[in-house]
Amino acid sequence: MEAIKKERIAEEVKAAAVDGRLSCARAFALAEKLAVKPRALGEAADDLGIRIVACQLGLFK
């Protein structure tokens, strides 16, 4: 993935996170908006120290 796209993803994740957390549903919506795989959002969140919460599968409690 090109560096510019990674930067954009990171910016969007930071903007959407609240108190260092990002809901799973919001992550999926951002992935769709940015036309990237949800995994890319997860990796960006990990890199930024942002936790994915409210997992739709009941994981990551």
C-alpha positions in Angstrom: 0.0 0.0 0.0 1.4 3.4 -0.9 2.6 5.7 1.9 0.1 8.4 1.1 -2.8 6.0 1.5 -1.4 4.7 4.8 -1.2 8.3 6.1 -4.8 9.0 5.0 -5.9 5.8 6.8 -4.0 6.8 10.0 -5.6 10.3 9.8 -9.1 8.9 9.5 -8.6 6.4 12.3 -7.2 9.1 14.6 -10.2 11.4 13.8 -12.7 8.7 14.4 -11.3 7.4 17.6 -12.7 8.5 20.9 -10.5 8.2 24.0 -8.1 5.9 22.2 -10.9 3.5 21.0 -12.6 2.8 17.7 -15.7 0.7 17.4 -15.6 -2.3 15.1 -18.6 -1.0 13.1 -16.9 2.4 12.6 -13.7 0.7 11.5 -15.7 -1.3 8.9 -17.4 1.9 7.7 -14.1 3.7 7.4 -12.6 0.8 5.4 -15.6 1.0 3.0 -15.3 4.8 2.7 -11.5 4.6 2.0 -11.9 1.5 -0.3 -9.4 -0.6 1.8 -9.6 -3.9 3.6 -10.7 -3.8 7.2 -7.3 -5.3 8.1 -5.6 -2.1 6.9 -7.7 -0.1 9.4 -6.8 -2.6 12.2 -3.1 -2.3 11.4 -3.4 1.5 11.5 -5.2 1.3 14.8 -2.5 -1.0 16.2 0.2 1.3 15.0 -1.5 4.3 16.7 -2.2 2.4 19.9 -6.0 2.7 19.3 -8.1 -0.2 20.5 -10.9 -1.7 18.4 -14.0 -2.1 20.7 -17.6 -3.3 20.5 -16.6 -6.1 18.1 -19.5 -7.3 16.0 -18.5 -10.9 16.8 -18.2 -10.4 20.5 -14.4 -10.5 20.5 -12.0 -7.9 22.0 -14.1 -7.2 25.1 
